[in-house]
Amino acid sequence: MRQKFFSSVERWWRIHRRDLPWRRTPDPYRILVSEVMLQQTQVARVVPAYRVFLKRFSSVRQLAAADQAAVLRCWVGLGYNRRARALHRAARMIASEHGGRVPLSLETLRGLPGVGEYTARAVLVFAKDAPLLPLDTNIRRVFIRHFGQRTPRDLQIFADGLARRRGGRNLAQMLMDFGALVCTSRNPRCAALGLSHVAEVLAVPRQKPFVNSDRFYRGRVVAILSGSRRAVPIATMQRRLDKTEGETLRSSRLRRVLRALQRDAIIEFSGVSSVRLAT
């Protein structure tokens, strides 16, 4: 069964593999940027942002030398701005402690801000074809459905065993593409390749609507501040955000959103009545 699965998926992948810009380079810095951007963000949104970001910050040292406000301005549209701040801090640590070169060991990578187990593995696999397998949502779903692996420990042992036999980079890209395009969370099309499931994945609860959520307004605040070199009066912010998507934004809610962004060191208050991107 395992051989049939990999033969079928490999034939499919030779035709349908995704051509993504970060797959065209083994540069650990560029791969690190892509992996941080891809955390909780769809590929289609990341592709143009990745190109813009690397045009502005083409090396670790360029990113490390920038101020945070400049980095946040390049991050607009991706959301989860704490990732931008973590990537910026990671670049400064790499520049100061590793000579401007992204370290290529699991332990050292995991010590960088914003880099967890998955991201560390992904950088090693895609930069140096390490015999590891980063378990993203797509690969987990594939392994559960087609091999019956469920617990995190069993999934990782199974994944790394495959990587030692089959290599890391191509295997990871193939399984990610298969999970994203065929073995999808809803309405999977695995049967079209002659593949059946041995287990089913528990249904993932639908996320709450993004529009008019606090996260939505956080993104809008950062976008407004990114377009201004000066502090923006909170009253002006209120007027620009009110009636967004037809909903009235209460001043108390705006203050809550601003305080949350301040706690995350994304923005800072200028006096008591204006805000700006933190530097």
N, C-alpha and C positions, 0 to 999 in steps of 0.2 A: 504493500500500500504506500509506503514512504517513497519508494522508487517511482511509482506511478505519479505520485503527487509532484515530485520535483521535476520529472521529465515533462509533465504537462505544463507546469508553471514556467519552466525554462523556455519551452517552445513559444508560449504566449509572450514572455518577456522580451524575447529577441525582436519581436515586432512592435510591442506596445510600451517599451521602457520610456520613462519620462526623461526629457532632456532639460535638466535644471542647471542653472549657472554654477551653483556650488559643487556640482558633480564634475565640472570640467577642470578642477584644480585640486592638487594635494596640499595646498598652502594651509597650514593649521590655523592661522589667523582668520582667513576667509571662511573656513569651515566653522570655526568657533562663532563668528558673527552670524552665520546662517542658522546654526543650531539654537542660539539664543533667540533669534527672531522667530524661529519656528515653534518655540514653546507656546502652546495655546493659540496659535495663529495659523490660518489656512495658507497653504502653499501659494495660491493665486495672489494673495495680498503681500506675501513676503518677496516674491520675485522682483517687482519694481522697486520696492523699498531697499532691498539688498544692493541693487545696482547703484542707487542714489547714495546710499550710505558709504559704499566702498569708493565711489568717486570722490567723496568728501574726505573720508578717512581711509586711505589706501594701505596704511600700515599700523601696527601696534603703537609705534611711537607717535604717529600723527594723532591717533585717538587719545593716547595718554596725555598729550600736550594740550588738547582742547579743553575749554571749560564746559561744565555740565550743560549749561543752557544751549550751547551749540550742538551738543549731542542730542538733546531732547528735541531740538528743531528738526533734526534729521530723522527722528523716530516718529513724527506725527503720522497718524493713520494706522499704526501697528497696535496701539493700546498697550496696556500693562507696562506703563512707563518705568516701573521699578526695574524692569529688565535692562533698559537703557542705562540706568544709573549703575546697576551691577556690572554690566559689560564695561562701562567706563572705568569703574574701580578695578576691574580685572586687568584692563589694559595698563593701568598705572602700576599695578603690582607686577605684571609681566615685565614692564619697562625697567622698574627699579630693582627687582629681585632676580630676574631671569635674562637680563641682557637684551630685552626686546624680542625674545623668541618664546613662542608658546611652548610650555613644557609638555613633554610627551610621555608622561607616566600617569597612571590612574590616580595614584595618591596625590601627586602634585596638582593635577588638574582639578581634583575634587576640593582642593584648598583655595581655589579661586572664587571670588564672589559670583554668585549666580550659577555656579557649575555644580550640578549634582551627579549622581551615578550615571544616569542616562546620557547627559551631555558629555561627560568625560569619556564614556565608552564610544560615543558617536565620533568625537574628534579623533580618537585613536584609530578607529576603524576606517574612517574616510580619509584621514591624512596619511596613514602608513599601512593600511590593510591589515591591522592587527587581527589575530584570530579570536575575535570577540563578536558579540552580537548585541547591539543596543535594542532594548525592548520598548518600542513605541506602541501606541494604541493599536495600530494596524497589525503589527507582528503578533502581539498578544492575541488579538482576535483570530488570526489565522491559526496559531498554535492550538488554541482552545477548540476551534471548530474541527480541525483536520487531524489533530494528534491527541486531543483529550487532556492536554496539560492545563492545569488550573492555578495551583498555588504559585505565588511569586518565586519561591525557591525552586520548585520543579521547572517552572518556565525558564528561569535563568540557566539552570544546569543543562536542560535540553538544548537551549539556544547556543550556549558556548560549546557544547559537544558537536553540534552541527557546524559551527564556525571553524573549529579545529580541523574538521574533515573537508569542508567545502570552501574555506576562505571567508573573510569577513565582509569586505566592501561590496562585491557583487551580490553576495547572498543577502545582505541587509537591504540593498537597493531593490533587489528583485522582490523580496517579501513585502517591503513597504509599498511598492507599486501595486502588487497583487492585492494587498489589503485595502489600499485606497481606491482602486479602480474596479475590482471584481468582488473580493470577499468583504463587501461593505457592511456597515452596521445594520443597515436596513436594505431589504431586497437584494441580497447577495446573488451573484450570477455564477457561482462556482460550478453548477451543474452543466453549464455551457462548455466547460472544459472536461466534462466527464468525471468530475470530482464530487464526492458526497461528504457530508459532515458526519463526524462520529459523536459530536457534542454540540450543544447550542450555547451561545453567549447570552448571559442575562441582559435583558433590555436595559439600555441606559436611559435614565429619566431625561426628558427634554429640559433644556436649560430655560430659565426664566427669560422673558423677552429682554433683549439688550437695549432697545430704544427706550429712552426715559428712565433707565436704571441709573443708579449712582455712578456705575462704571462708564456709562454713556456720557454723563455730564463731566466726569473727570477728563475724559478724552477731549470733549469740547472746550473745556477750560484750558487745557494744555495747548490745543490748536490755536485758540485765540491769543494766548500769551506768546506762542511761537512766532506769530505774525507781527509782534510789536517789540521794539528794542527798549521801550520804556515800560514802567509799571502801569498797569491798567486799573483804573478805579473800579472798585467792586460794584458800584452803581452802574457803571457802563457794562460790566460783565453781566449784571442782572438783566439789563435791557436787551443785550444781544442774545442771551440764552432763553429769555422768557418767550413762551409760545413756541419753543422748539418742538417740532412734531405735534403742534397743537395743544401742548400741555403747559399750564402755568407753573413756573418754577418759583416756589416760595423762597423768600430770603433766608429763612432758617435752614432750608435744605441746601442752598448754595453755600452758606457758611459751613455746614457740616462737610460738604464736598471739599471746600478749600482747606479746612482743618486737616482732613485726611491726607490731602496732597502735601500739606506742610509737614505732617508727621513722617511721610515717606521721603522728605527732602527733595520733592519735585518742584515745589514752589516756595516762595518766601513772601512774607508781608512787608510792604513798604509803608511804614507808618501804620495807621489803623484802618485806612480806607482804600488801600491799593494793594495789588499783588503783582509778582513777576516770577519768571522762571528762576529757580535757584541756580547759583553759579558754583 
